[in-house]
Amino acid sequence: MPRWDVSPSGVGSVVSNVGEVMKVLDDIVQAYAKDIEGAATAAGTLAPGGASGEHKGQTGLVAAAIAEFIEGTADELKFIGTRVGKTVNGAVDATVAYQEGDLDMAAEVQHRATGLVMPDMPVGWKAGRL
């Protein structure tokens, strides 16, 4: 009997592993945001002589570059979870469709083996005759 080459339990295992990784990734992204903020703060200012404490509100070139980098990559970080979620849902949906297709194929093979007439086939057509 034909079968799909998909293991629903294998897909379930991978989906579970992805869920665990996403929890860790969320923690990493949160830490990343704090680390970037700390780096920008520690990068210094444009104040002459390096007296950063006296010139609040000014930023240095490195801090400005970090801010630009954050702005340029924010959308990528923001949508990682969304993309992964859609990918996982797609894998689950595909697996369900494969399972349903597998059941349909099994029923068709059984009908052919017993010579039953398929209700949606033209008059005179008999299962087992191709």
WOHU-V671308 format. One record per residue. N is the residue number from 1. RES is the residue in three letters. OMEGA is omega as a letter, one per 20 degrees, with the letter a starting at -180 (none if undefined). Layout:
n/res/omega
N/RES/OMEGA
N/RES/OMEGA
//
This chain:
n/res/omega
1/MET/r
2/PRO/r
3/ARG/r
4/TRP/r
5/ASP/r
6/VAL/r
7/SER/r
8/PRO/r
9/SER/r
10/GLY/r
11/VAL/r
12/GLY/r
13/SER/r
14/VAL/r
15/VAL/r
16/SER/r
17/ASN/r
18/VAL/r
19/GLY/r
20/GLU/r
21/VAL/a
22/MET/r
23/LYS/r
24/VAL/r
25/LEU/r
26/ASP/r
27/ASP/a
28/ILE/r
29/VAL/r
30/GLN/r
31/ALA/r
32/TYR/a
33/ALA/r
34/LYS/r
35/ASP/r
36/ILE/r
37/GLU/r
38/GLY/r
39/ALA/r
40/ALA/r
41/THR/a
42/ALA/a
43/ALA/r
44/GLY/a
45/THR/r
46/LEU/a
47/ALA/r
48/PRO/r
49/GLY/r
50/GLY/a
51/ALA/a
52/SER/a
53/GLY/a
54/GLU/a
55/HIS/a
56/LYS/r
57/GLY/r
58/GLN/r
59/THR/r
60/GLY/a
61/LEU/r
62/VAL/r
63/ALA/r
64/ALA/r
65/ALA/r
66/ILE/r
67/ALA/r
68/GLU/r
69/PHE/r
70/ILE/r
71/GLU/a
72/GLY/a
73/THR/a
74/ALA/a
75/ASP/r
76/GLU/a
77/LEU/a
78/LYS/a
79/PHE/r
80/ILE/a
81/GLY/r
82/THR/a
83/ARG/r
84/VAL/r
85/GLY/r
86/LYS/r
87/THR/r
88/VAL/r
89/ASN/r
90/GLY/r
91/ALA/r
92/VAL/r
93/ASP/r
94/ALA/r
95/THR/r
96/VAL/r
97/ALA/r
98/TYR/r
99/GLN/r
100/GLU/r
101/GLY/r
102/ASP/r
103/LEU/r
104/ASP/r
105/MET/a
106/ALA/r
107/ALA/r
108/GLU/r
109/VAL/r
110/GLN/r
111/HIS/r
112/ARG/a
113/ALA/a
114/THR/r
115/GLY/r
116/LEU/r
117/VAL/r
118/MET/a
119/PRO/a
120/ASP/a
121/MET/r
122/PRO/r
123/VAL/r
124/GLY/r
125/TRP/r
126/LYS/r
127/ALA/a
128/GLY/r
129/ARG/a
130/LEU/none
//
